[in-house]
């Protein structure tokens, strides 16, 4: 999960897509600035900042780009 105007988010997205096996993981990139209706979903999953990676329900905060409260 990230935001489109965040260079770190974009770099993380590209790296993840290149390195994770899409046959093993269902990959979805969510830009919360484009889909603010999914912020509540992100929060309920445990995402506090973006960019973040969620694998099997576990949240990995990659780097502090933005707090979710600044995106809404």
PAVEXTOR-904570 format. One record per residue (C-alpha): x, y, z; residue in three letters. Coordinates in nm, 2 decimals, m for minus. Layout:
N
((X Y Z) ALA)
...
END
This chain:
72
((0.00 0.00 0.00) UNK)
((0.13 0.33 m0.09) UNK)
((0.06 0.67 m0.25) UNK)
((0.13 0.76 m0.60) UNK)
((0.31 1.09 m0.52) UNK)
((0.57 0.92 m0.30) UNK)
((0.89 0.82 m0.47) UNK)
((0.97 0.56 m0.20) UNK)
((0.63 0.40 m0.24) UNK)
((0.68 0.37 m0.62) UNK)
((1.03 0.22 m0.57) UNK)
((0.90 m0.03 m0.32) UNK)
((0.62 m0.13 m0.55) UNK)
((0.86 m0.20 m0.84) UNK)
((1.10 m0.40 m0.62) UNK)
((0.82 m0.61 m0.46) UNK)
((0.66 m0.69 m0.80) UNK)
((1.00 m0.79 m0.94) UNK)
((1.10 m1.01 m0.64) UNK)
((0.79 m1.18 m0.52) UNK)
((0.67 m1.49 m0.69) UNK)
((0.32 m1.40 m0.83) UNK)
((0.24 m1.77 m0.84) UNK)
((0.29 m1.79 m0.47) UNK)
((0.14 m1.45 m0.36) UNK)
((m0.16 m1.26 m0.48) UNK)
((m0.01 m0.93 m0.55) UNK)
((m0.21 m0.61 m0.54) UNK)
((m0.07 m0.25 m0.53) UNK)
((m0.31 m0.01 m0.36) UNK)
((m0.25 0.36 m0.40) UNK)
((m0.45 0.51 m0.11) UNK)
((m0.46 0.85 m0.27) UNK)
((m0.65 0.70 m0.56) UNK)
((m0.87 0.47 m0.35) UNK)
((m0.93 0.65 m0.02) UNK)
((m1.23 0.42 0.04) UNK)
((m0.97 0.15 0.12) UNK)
((m0.80 0.35 0.41) UNK)
((m1.03 0.19 0.67) UNK)
((m0.94 m0.15 0.53) UNK)
((m0.57 m0.07 0.55) UNK)
((m0.61 0.05 0.91) UNK)
((m0.81 m0.26 1.01) UNK)
((m0.53 m0.47 0.87) UNK)
((m0.28 m0.29 1.09) UNK)
((m0.12 m0.05 0.84) UNK)
((m0.02 0.27 1.01) UNK)
((0.20 0.43 0.76) UNK)
((0.28 0.39 0.39) UNK)
((0.45 0.24 0.21) UNK)
((0.36 m0.09 0.37) UNK)
((0.36 m0.45 0.26) UNK)
((0.09 m0.69 0.39) UNK)
((0.18 m1.06 0.35) UNK)
((m0.06 m1.33 0.49) UNK)
((m0.21 m1.07 0.72) UNK)
((0.12 m0.95 0.86) UNK)
((0.21 m0.58 0.81) UNK)
((0.56 m0.47 0.72) UNK)
((0.61 m0.10 0.73) UNK)
((0.88 m0.04 0.47) UNK)
((0.98 0.32 0.53) UNK)
((0.80 0.62 0.68) UNK)
((0.65 0.80 0.39) UNK)
((0.32 0.92 0.53) UNK)
((0.09 0.85 0.82) UNK)
((m0.25 0.73 0.70) UNK)
((m0.42 1.03 0.87) UNK)
((m0.25 1.26 0.62) UNK)
((m0.39 1.08 0.32) UNK)
((m0.76 1.10 0.39) UNK)
END
